[in-house]
Amino acid sequence: MSTTLSEHDSKALLAEFGVPVARESVADSAEAAANAAEEMGFPVVLKLGGDAIAHKSERDLVRLGLGDAAAVRAAAAELLGKAQPEDGAVHLLVAEMVRGKRELIAGLVRDPQFGACVVLGLGGILTEALGDVAFAAAPLDAAEARAMVGRLETSRLVTEPFRGEPGTDLDALADVLVGLGRLAEARPDVVSVDVNPLILAEGKPVAVDALVELGEPSPAAAPSKARSDEEIRARFQPLFDPRGIIVAGVSSHPGKFGFVTLHNLLRFGYDGELFPIHRGGEEILGRPTLRDVSEVPEGAADLVFVCTPYQVNEDLLRACAARGVRAAFIASGGYGEAGEEGVARQRDLLALAEELDIVVAGPNGQGVIATARSMCAQIVAPYPPAGRISVASQSGNLVSSFLNYAVQSGVGIAKAISAGNSAQTTLADYLEYFGADPETDVALLYLEGVPDGRRFAEALRRATARKPVVLVKGGVAAEGKRAAASHTGSLASDDRVFDGVARQCGALRASTVEEAFEWAATFATQPLPKGRRTIVFTTAGGWGVLAADACAEAGLELMPLPDDLRDAIGELVPPRWSRNNPIDLAGGETRDTIPKVLDLVAGHPDVDAVVHLGIGIQAATAELFRSGPFHPDHGLERMADFHARQDRRYAEAAREASERHGVPILTATELVHTDRDYGNSGPIGVREEGRYCYPSAHRAVRALAALAGYAETRRG
């Protein structure tokens, strides 16, 4: 059963935690209200208050700008006349008139997944209209509080001077948010806090209305067990680095999961021992099979890949544990996704895993990959090149999407796993492992729900402190939103809370699967920039103009071209080049110009990052020559070979300059999609140099902005 504090008592509680509130006084009569107003000084605000009155504006129980005692008496009489029996005991609240052109909403909500969360957004009439809010899990520090302001879409309206008023005192605003977080910790019986409006008076926040709801104290979240890196790696070693694998449920039929799994392990050369189990003991794919797990030498395998029906899986796991198996990937269905009976089976499976002390991935999962072991233990294609990105996903086909992008781009994968139903091991567990894994440079996640938000946030915060985490979330449109009203609880949609907590923890949230992979590939192949000062280097003007626009939109600084850099480039090309940023050579380059300019730009101390456009143009001409009826005569063979070599050189030069100077150089061209008889040596060269080639300048710029944002987070 919840209760609501009166506005006066709500403000008194907030003031204890450092929230500035307007001066006010409680009166029980019109005359007492007039006396209080005279003592306070006019103009004043008058409200009808009480513990049972929550939303005064909706009931027309507020009078603003009362300029003298007579006006206060008249307003008081009117408001007292509006009292209703269900209001219980009422009073008059006399408050100073706080003036400010900007109104915010701040408060506290208890989220079912993430617990207590602090809220900040635009207040007043704009709250419902714009829904521009940011969330962060409590408690939070001053830096996290200031970051909430930056996450508002209209943050400039808050931070910068506005209609003659100064910009916001961000330290004072941060103190309000930090205080709300402390309140959440100190008072678990506080269900929600609603401060609307929080007026910016000469840039300083003042709470002029507040509502605190009390209820049953929220149970404190049990802290998760802290494990060392060594313990985490040891726990997951049999899953991602097994000495041998039992494949249970192998079939001779190429359409069965058991066949495909064995095929993929053999096809890609898993370097450990394989023990396929088939009741008939027949040879499959040229390999003998075992009739029963008991035939596996003890200690020879520590992972079982399960393709058998759920009815036999418990006995199978007991038999495997007896042979030394310490991990199981369960591809079988019929568990939590299959109704109440399936939920019960999954619960029993989890209990058995705990009893046997084995790590269980799945059930209802697609597979697990570890390229360092050439291990493709999954029931589908593809298998990616080796690399430094590790993937965990609540959707099997999204694992495949990320792996397909890796195959297409050449930017490889270290580990990948489909979490399936996550009966035991969840995305939080895989995040912990990726954070401790020396083979992983960047973690890439797809998720649709977070059953244990606090645990996930803890793992996310620990992982992002060590390496970038890129995530993309599905199911956003389908998630529930709370009842529409201008209050903190109504603004706390599942996705808004998730977004706020994820960003607070340092994760980078991409909007699409393609973008998520591109960002991860960028982190895996590029150095972090020192700042946001960006040079766009293009061989064609239009691309440069659009890239410049994209930089401005993404919050990158399209820096003025330094004089010494302008002079140095001017010595290499004719005077018609742009002489500014974007650098457009206007077709004036010779054989060695582009490699030299790339090195000059990346090596300049004022340049933090480079977006390189135009690669592949010469190679496209080469392909045109080669595919026509005049080739190889008329000098076309020699010229085609020259053009193709040049674009290949440019890809190499970009990678070398980037590594030499520690500056990211992101190369973009729509010709990345060229795939004809000869291919295009420009984007192919970028791939062969181990870099990602972006299909447009806009996508390169957004990836660079993610890189710069993470670098700023790491620098603190």
N, C-alpha and C positions, 0 to 999 in steps of 0.2 A: 504494500500500500504506500503510495507516494504522497508527499505533502509539499506545498509550495510556500516558501518564505515570502513575507511581504517585501515590497520594494525596499523599504527602509532597512529591514533586517538583512536582506540580500546584500545591499551595499555595505552594511556594517561588516559582514563576513568577508566581502571582497577586500575591503580596506585593510583587514588584518594581514592580507597577503600582498600588500603593496599596490593594489589597483587604485589609482586616484579617482575619487568620487566627488560629485558636486556637493557644495554645502547645502544642508537641508535641515528641516525641523518638522516634527510631528505635532499636529494640533487636533483638538477634539471638538472645536467649534469655529464658526465663522469669525468671531471676534478674536479668538486665540490665533487663528491663521493670519488675520490682519496685523496683529501685534508682532508676530514672528516675522512677517514680511517687512515691517518697518524697521525692525532690528537688523534684518539681513541686508536691506537696501534694495530699492527697486531698479529695474523690473524683476519680477519673479515668475516662477512656474508653479501652478497649483494642480494637485492631482488628488483623486479619491483613491485611497489605498486600503489594503487589508489582506490577510493571509489567503482569502478565497478569491481575490481579484488578481488575475494573472495578466490579462491583455487589456490594458486600459484604453489604448488608442482605438481598438475595435468598438469599444462601448462609449466612446466620446467622453472619457473621464479625465481629460487633460486640458488645461487652459494655459496658454503661453503669453508671455509679454505683459503681464499685469503691472500697470504703472503706478498705482497708488492703493491706499488702504481700502477705499470705497470699491474699487474694482475687485479687490481680493474678497471682500465681504460678499459682494454680489455673486461672484463665481463660486465661492464656498457654499452659499445657500443653494445654488443650482446643482452643484455636484452632490451635495448631501441628499438632495431630492431624487437623485438617480440611483441611490442605493437600493438593492433588491434583497429580499429576505435571505436568499441563499448566500449572500455575501458575508453574513455573520457580522462580527464587530468590524466597523470601518473607522478610518481616520482621514484627516486631511494632511497631505504632505506638501510643505512649502519648500521650494528649492530655488537656488540662484539660477538666473537665466544665463546659461553658458552659450556663447556665440561662436560659431565656426561654420565655414562653408562646406566642410567635408565631414562625413559621418561614416564610421566603421561599425562592424559587428564583430564582437569577440566572445569567446565562451568556451564551454567544455561539454563534451559528449562522452558517453561510455559506449564504445563500439563493441559488438559481440565478439569480433575477432581480435582486434588490436587493443582493447581496453580503453583507458582514459585517453582522449585526444583533445588537444587545444585547437580552437577554430579562430580564423581571422578572415574578414572579407569586407567588401563595401557594405555599408549599413543604410539605414533609413529606407526610403522608397526604392533604392537601387538593389536591395538585397534580393528580392524576388525577381526583379526584372533582369538582372545580370547573372545572378548566382555565381559571382566571382569570389571564390573562397579558397583558402588553403588550410590544410590540416597537418598536425604533427603529433606524434605520440608523446604523452607525458611520462616522466618529466622531460624538459628540454632546457638546453642552455641558451645563453644570449645569442650565440652565433646561429644556432638553429632557429631561434625566434626571428632574427633579422632575415634569415633566408626565407621564412614564410612570407614576408612582405614582398620579396623579389619574385615569388611564385605567383603572385596575383597578376592576372592579365592586365589590369589597370594600375600596376604598381607605380607608374610615373605620376599618376594622379595623387598618390599618397606621399611619395618621397620628395617630389619637386614643388617649388613655390606654385601657389594656385590662387588666382584672382586676388592678388594683394596680400595673401597669407604666406608665411614662410613654409619651407618644406618641413616635413615631420621630423621631430626629435626621435630618431630611430632607437636610440638607447632607451628613452622613456617608454616607447611602444613595446620594445623587447621586454622591458621589466614587467609590463602588464601580462604578456604572454607567459613569461617565466613564472610569474606569481600564480597564474591560473594553473600551471602545471604543478606547482607546489601544493596548491589547494587540493588538487586531485589526489595527491599522495597522502596528505594529512587527513583528509576527510573522505574516506571511502563510501560514506553514506550520501555524498553529493552525487546525484544522478546526472544532473546537467546544470550548466550555468549559461545564462543568456544576457549579454551586455549589448543592448541595441537601443539607442545609438551610443557609441563611444566617440564623442565629438573631439575633433582636433581643434583645440582653441589655441591660436597662435603657434600651431605646430605641436602642441603637447596634448596627449590623450586625457580625456576626462569622461568617466562613466556617468551619464545622466539618467539612465534607466537600467535596471538590472532585475533579473529573476533567477532564483536558485531553487531547484527542485531536489528534495530529499527522498530517499527510499532505503531499501535494504542495502546494507554495505556490500559492495562488490567483493567477492573473494579474491584475495591476493593471488596472482599467478605464481605457480611454483617455478622457481628458477630451474632452467635446464642444466643438466649435468655438464660441467665444463670438462672438456677433454683436451689433452695436449695434441700438437700436430702428429707426434709419433703414434699416439693412441688412435687418432682419426685415420691415419694412413694404414695402420695395422688392421683396423676394423674393416676397411674397404678393399684391402689387398686381394682377398680371394675373389671379389667381384670384378675388379678392374685389372688385376694382374695375377690370374690364377696359374698355378703350375700345371694343372690339367683340368679338363672339362668333361663331365658326364653329360651326354645328350640323351635325355630320357624321352621315349616316345618317337624314336626314329622310324620313318616309314620308307618303303620302297617306291611310293607314289610321289612323283614330282610336284603334285599339287598340295601335299600335306606340309604343315609347318615343320614337323620333325625332319622331313627330307630337306627342306629349304635351309634350315638351320645348319645341318651337317654340311650341306653343299657349300654354304657361305664360309664356314670355318675352314673347309678344305680349299675352296676356291681362292681365298685371299691369304692362305699360308700361315694360319695360326701356328705359333712356334712352340706350343706346349703339346702335351699328350691329349689325345681324344679317345673317349670311351663311349661309342654309340651303343645304346641299349635297344634291342629289338627282340620281341618274344620268340620269333622264329629263328633267330641267330643267323639269318642269311647275310650274304655279302651285299653291301649297298655302296654304290659309287666306288666300287673296287676295293672297299675296306671291309674286313670282317667285323661283325657286331657281336656284342655280348647279350646273352639271354636275360641276365639278371644283374642288378647292382652288386650283388655279393661277389661277382666275378672280378670286380675292379680291385686292383691291388690296393691295400690299405695305405692311405697317405699319398696316393699318386694323383688324386684329383681333389681340388678344394672348391670347385664350382659345379653345380648341376644346372643345366638349362632344361626347364620342364615344359614339355609339350604334351603331356599325358592328360586325360580327363580328370576333372577335379575329384571324382570318386576315389581315385587311387593315390592322390597326391600326398596325403598324410603318411600312409605307409611308405611311400617312396622317400619322403624326406627323412623318416626314421632310419631307413636302410642306408641312405646316403650319409647321414651323420655318423652312422656306425663305421663307415669307411673313411672318415676323416674330412668329409665335405663341410665347409664352413660358410658357404654362401649359396643362395639359390635365386636364379632368375626364373620367375613363373610366368610363362606366356599364356597358360590356360585361362579360359574364361569361366563364368558361372559363379562368380564371387559377388562382391559388393555391388556390381552393376546389374545383378540379376534378381532384384527384389529382396524381400525379407529373408527368405531362405538363404540367398546368396550372402547377405550381410552376416547371417549367423555362421556360415561356412568361413567367411573371411575372418571373423572374430576367433574362431577355433584355429584357423591357420596362424594367426598372430600369436596366440597362446602357445602353439606348438613351436613356433620359431624361438620364442623366449625360452621355452623348456629345453630345446636342443642347443641354444646359444649359437644360432646361425643367422646371418644377415639375409633377409628376404627382400628382393626387389619385385615389384608387381603386387598382386597377380594382374592378369589381363594386360600385360605389357608387350612391347614390340621387340625389345632387345637391348643389348649393351655392346658398345664398341670401344676398343682401346688400340689405337693405331701403332703404338710402340711395340705391341705384341702381335701385330697383324691379326687382331682378334675381331672378327665380324660375327658375333653371336646374336643374330637377329633373324626374324622370319620374313623380312622384305629386303629390297635393295634401297639405297645404294651403299657403297663403301667409299668413304672419302679419302683424299690424300692426307698424309700426316701433317700436323700443325700444332698450334698452341691454343686453340679455342676448345673449351669443353662445354657440352650441351646437356641440359636436363630439361625434360618436358613432361607435362601432364597429358600430352596428346602424342600418340605414336606417329601419326602422319606429319605432325609438325617437326618431329625429329628428322623425318625423311626430307622435309622441305629444307631444313638447315643443311643437311648433308648434300642435297642436290646443289644448293648454292656453293658449297665447298668444292664439289666436283666441277661445277661450271667455272668458278673463278680461280681455282687453284689454291685458294687460301684454306689451309687444312685444319683438321680436327685432331685433338688429343684424345678426348674421351666423349662418349655420348651415351645417354641412357633414357629410355622411356619409363617414366615412373609408374605407369599403369594406375592401379587403384591405390597405391601407396599404403598398403596395409601396415607396413612397419617403417620402411625408409621413405622419407618425404623429400620434397625439394629443399627443405631446410638442411636435411642431412647431406644431400649432394652438394649444396652450397658450401657447407663446412669442409667437405672433402676437397672440392675444387680450390678452396682457399688455402688448404694445406698441401696441395699437390704441386710439386716442382715442375711437372710437365704442363701445367695449365697457366697461361698468362691472362686469359680473360674468360669469364663465365657467361654463358648465353642461356637464358631461360625462357620457356613459354609456360604460362599458367592460366588457369581459368578461375580458380578459387583458392582461398587460404584458410584451411580449417583451424589452424593454430597460428593466429597472427603474431602473437608475442614471440613465439619460438622462431617463426620465419624472420621477423624483424631483427632478432638477436643475431641469427646466422647471417643475414644480409649485411648488417652493420659490421660484423667481424670480417666478412669477405671483402667488402668494398674498401676497408682500411688497408688492404694488401694488394688488391688488383681490381680492375674494373669489372662490374657486373651489368650486363645489358639484358633487359627483359622486355617482353611484349605480352600483353594480357588480353585474353579473349573473353567473350561473354559479357562485355561491358553494357551493351544495349539492353540485355535481358535482366540486369541486376535491379533489385528493388530500390525504390527511392521513398523516403519518408514523406509524410503528409505535407502538402504545400502550405507554407506559412513563412512569415519573415522571422524565423527563429533558428537558433543553431541546430537543433535536432532535425529540422526540415532540410537543412543543407547537407546533412551527412549521408549522402548516397554511398553505397559500398565502394564504388570506384573512386570517388573523391577522397575518401579516407585512405584507401589503398595507395592512391597516387601520392598523397601527402606523406605517408609513412615511408614509402619506397624512396622518394626523393630525399626525405630527411636522413635516411640511412645511407645515402650516397649512390643509389642505383640510377642507371640511365634508362629511362623508359622510352622505347621506340613506339611509333604508332602503327607500324606494319611489320610483318615477318621479314620482308625484303630489307627494310631499313634496319631492323635489329641485326640481321646478319652483316650488313654493310658496316654498321658501327663496330660490331665485334671484330670484323676483319680489319678495320682501321686500327683498333687498339692492338691487334695481334701483329701488325706489320709496320706501324709508324711510331716514331718517337713522340713523346708528349711535347706540346709547344710551351714556350716560356710565357706566352701571353696571347692576345687576340689580334695582334697587328699582322694583317694578311696582305700578300701581294697576289694578284691574279695575272698570270703570264699566259698569253694567248697568241695564236698565229692568225686569228680572225676576229674582227672587231665586235660583231654581234654577240658572240659567245661571251666576250669579256663584259659587255654591258649587262647582260642577264646575270652573269656571275657576281658582278658588283651589287646588283639589286638583291641577290640572294644573301650576300654577306651582310648587308644592312639589316635584312629581315631576320637573320639568324643571330644577330648580336656580335658579329665579328667587326673588327675595325679595318676598313679599307684605307690603309695608311697612305699619306702623301708619299710620292716617290722621293727618297733622299737625293739631294743634289749630287753627291759623289757617285751614287749608283746610276743616276741619269747620265752623268758624264761618261762613266765607264761603258754603259750600253751604247751611247751615242758614237763611241769610237768603233763599234762593231757593225753598225747598220747605217743605211742612208738616212738623211734627215726626216724622211716622211713618217717615221715611226711615231707612236702616240706621245712619247716623252712624259708619260704619266702612268698612274696606276688606275686601271689595268694596263699592263705593258702589252702593246700590240705592235709587233714588228712590221706589220703591213706588207708582208711578202719580201722584206729586204734582207732576209737571212741568207747566209751562204752555208757551205758544208758543215762548218764547226760552230756556227753562231748559237744555236739553241743549247748545246751542252755548255758553252761558255756562259751564256746568260743564266742558265739554271744554277750554275756554280756561283756566279756573282751575287745573285739574289739570295740564295740560301745562306751564303757566307756573310751577308751584311748583318752587323750587330743589331740593327733596329728591326729586322724581319723575324717574325715568330713562326710564320707558316706560308706556304705557297700552294695555290691552286693552278695546276698546269693543264691548259686546254689546247686542243688542236692536234694531238697525236693521232697518227693513222691516215692523215690526208695524203701524204706522199705514197704510202703503201696502197691506198685505194686507187690511186692513179696507176700504180704498178699492176694491180689486178686488172684494171681496165685494159691496159696494154696487152697483158698476157692472155686475156680471154677473147681478144678480137682476132680477125682474120689476117692482120698484118704482122703479127708476132711470129717468129723472132726477128724478122728482117727490119730494115729501115732504122737500125739502131735501137729498136724497142727493147730487145733483150737486155742490152747493157744498161739502158736507162731504168727499166723496171727493176733490175737487180739493185741498182743504186738507190732508188726510192725505197725499196723494201729494207735495205741495210740501214738507211738513215733513220727510219722510224724505230727500228730495233735499237739503234744507238741512243735515241732520245729516251727510250724506256730505261736503258742501262744508266744513262747520265743522270736521270732523275733519282734513281735509287742510290747511286754513288754520292751525289751531292747531298741527299738527305742524310745518309749515314755519316758522311764526312763532317757535316756541320751540326748534326743533331736537330735538324729542322724537318717537320713533316712536309712532304711534297705529295699532294694528292692529284692524281692524273685522271681526267675524265674525258670521255668521248662516246658518242652514240655508236661509233664503229666497233665498240666492244661486242656488238651483236653480229658483226660480219662473220660469216662462216660458209665460205664458198670453196671452190676448188683449191685456192691457194691460201685462204685465210688472210688476215691483216696483221702484218708484223708489228704494228704499233701496240694495240691491246694485247696481242699474244706475247709481245716482249714484256709488257708490264707484268703479266701473269708469270712468265718465266723468271722474272726478277724477284718473285715472291711478294709482289704488291697487288693490292686490289685495284682494278680499273673500273671507275664509276661510269654508269651509262649516261649521266648528265651532270652539268656543273652544279645544279641545285642539290643533287644528292651528295655530291662531294662536299659541298659547303655545309650541309646539315651534319654530315659525319665529322667534319672538322670542328663544328661548334660543340658536338658531343665530346670530342677529344679535349678541346679547350676548357669546357666546363668541368670535366673530371680532373684535369690538371690543376685548376683553381681549387677544387675541393681538396686535393692532396696537399697543396701548399698551405691550406688553411686560411 
